[in-house]
Amino acid sequence: MIVLFDHNVPRQLREKLGKHLVLTARSRHWNLLANGNLMRAAEREKIDVLLTCDKDYLEYEHDVTRKIAIVLVNTNHWPSISAAHERIRAAVEASRVGSFERVHVEMLRRKNKTA
């Protein structure tokens, strides 16, 4: 499966997705594309899944019934995503053409650096 990381997805997640081929919007020179144009570019290139950490209103601003699957994670906070990586990987693996899956990740509290 070919997964495209939107510009806001932590690159460290790539290692947690296992066998999937992961491309980044930046590596494709698509990092400045707005969401609608990014989805169209991904469809043209036969990418299977767009993984994004955009705000929750993505599905209200764009037609998310597309020729690719979309997985939306509600945060790009790496410690929180890392803790939930298995659920994100499961959403990617369960995705199918035209599907839209929202993965809600609980925010981990930041550690207080004052001791």
C-alpha positions as CSV (number, residue, x, y, z in Angstrom):
1,M,0.0,0.0,0.0
2,I,1.3,3.5,-0.8
3,V,0.7,6.0,1.9
4,L,1.2,9.8,1.4
5,F,2.0,11.8,4.5
6,D,0.6,15.3,4.4
7,H,3.1,18.0,5.4
8,N,1.9,18.0,9.0
9,V,2.4,14.3,9.8
10,P,5.5,13.6,11.9
11,R,8.0,11.7,9.8
12,Q,8.8,9.3,12.7
13,L,5.4,7.6,12.1
14,R,6.8,6.1,8.9
15,E,8.8,3.5,10.9
16,K,5.6,2.5,12.8
17,L,3.6,1.7,9.7
18,G,5.4,-1.5,8.9
19,K,5.5,-2.7,5.3
20,H,3.8,0.2,3.6
21,L,5.6,2.5,1.2
22,V,5.4,5.9,2.7
23,L,5.9,9.1,0.6
24,T,5.8,12.6,2.0
25,A,4.1,15.6,0.4
26,R,7.5,17.4,0.7
27,S,9.4,14.6,-1.2
28,R,6.8,14.9,-4.0
29,H,7.1,18.7,-3.9
30,W,3.4,18.9,-2.9
31,N,3.9,20.4,0.5
32,L,2.5,23.8,-0.6
33,L,-0.6,22.3,-2.2
34,A,-3.9,23.0,-0.4
35,N,-5.9,19.9,0.7
36,G,-8.1,19.7,-2.4
37,N,-5.2,19.9,-4.8
38,L,-3.2,17.5,-2.7
39,M,-5.9,14.9,-2.9
40,R,-6.2,15.3,-6.6
41,A,-2.4,15.0,-7.1
42,A,-2.4,11.9,-4.9
43,E,-5.3,10.4,-7.0
44,R,-3.4,11.0,-10.2
45,E,-0.3,9.2,-8.9
46,K,-2.4,6.2,-7.8
47,I,-1.6,6.7,-4.1
48,D,-3.7,4.5,-1.9
49,V,-4.0,6.5,1.4
50,L,-3.6,10.1,2.3
51,L,-2.6,10.4,6.0
52,T,-3.1,13.9,7.4
53,C,-3.1,15.6,10.8
54,D,-5.3,18.5,9.6
55,K,-8.0,20.1,11.7
56,D,-11.2,18.1,12.1
57,Y,-13.1,20.2,9.5
58,L,-11.4,18.6,6.5
59,E,-14.5,16.6,5.6
60,Y,-16.7,19.7,5.7
61,E,-14.4,21.7,3.4
62,H,-13.7,19.0,0.8
63,D,-15.3,16.1,-0.9
64,V,-13.6,13.2,1.0
65,T,-15.3,10.6,-1.2
66,R,-12.4,10.2,-3.5
67,K,-10.4,7.6,-5.4
68,I,-8.0,7.4,-2.5
69,A,-8.6,6.6,1.2
70,I,-8.1,9.4,3.8
71,V,-7.0,8.8,7.4
72,L,-7.3,11.9,9.5
73,V,-5.5,12.1,12.9
74,N,-6.6,14.9,15.2
75,T,-3.1,15.9,16.3
76,N,0.5,16.0,15.1
77,H,1.9,15.9,18.6
78,W,4.6,13.1,18.2
79,P,4.5,11.6,21.8
80,S,0.7,11.3,21.5
81,I,0.8,9.8,18.0
82,S,3.6,7.4,19.0
83,A,1.5,6.1,21.8
84,A,-1.4,5.5,19.4
85,H,0.6,4.3,16.4
86,E,-1.1,0.8,16.4
87,R,-4.5,2.4,16.0
88,I,-3.2,4.6,13.2
89,R,-1.6,1.7,11.4
90,A,-4.8,-0.3,11.8
91,A,-6.8,2.5,10.2
92,V,-4.4,2.7,7.3
93,E,-4.5,-1.1,6.8
94,A,-8.3,-1.1,6.9
95,S,-8.8,1.8,4.5
96,R,-10.2,1.3,1.1
97,V,-10.7,3.5,-2.0
98,G,-13.1,6.3,-1.0
99,S,-13.0,5.6,2.7
100,F,-12.6,8.4,5.3
101,E,-11.4,7.3,8.7
102,R,-10.9,9.6,11.7
103,V,-8.4,8.5,14.4
104,H,-8.9,10.4,17.6
105,V,-5.6,10.4,19.6
106,E,-5.7,11.4,23.3
107,M,-3.2,14.2,24.0
108,L,-0.5,13.1,26.4
109,R,0.4,15.7,28.9
110,R,3.6,17.5,28.4
111,K,6.2,17.0,31.2
112,N,7.0,20.0,33.3
113,K,10.7,20.7,32.9
114,T,11.1,22.5,36.2
115,A,12.4,20.3,38.9
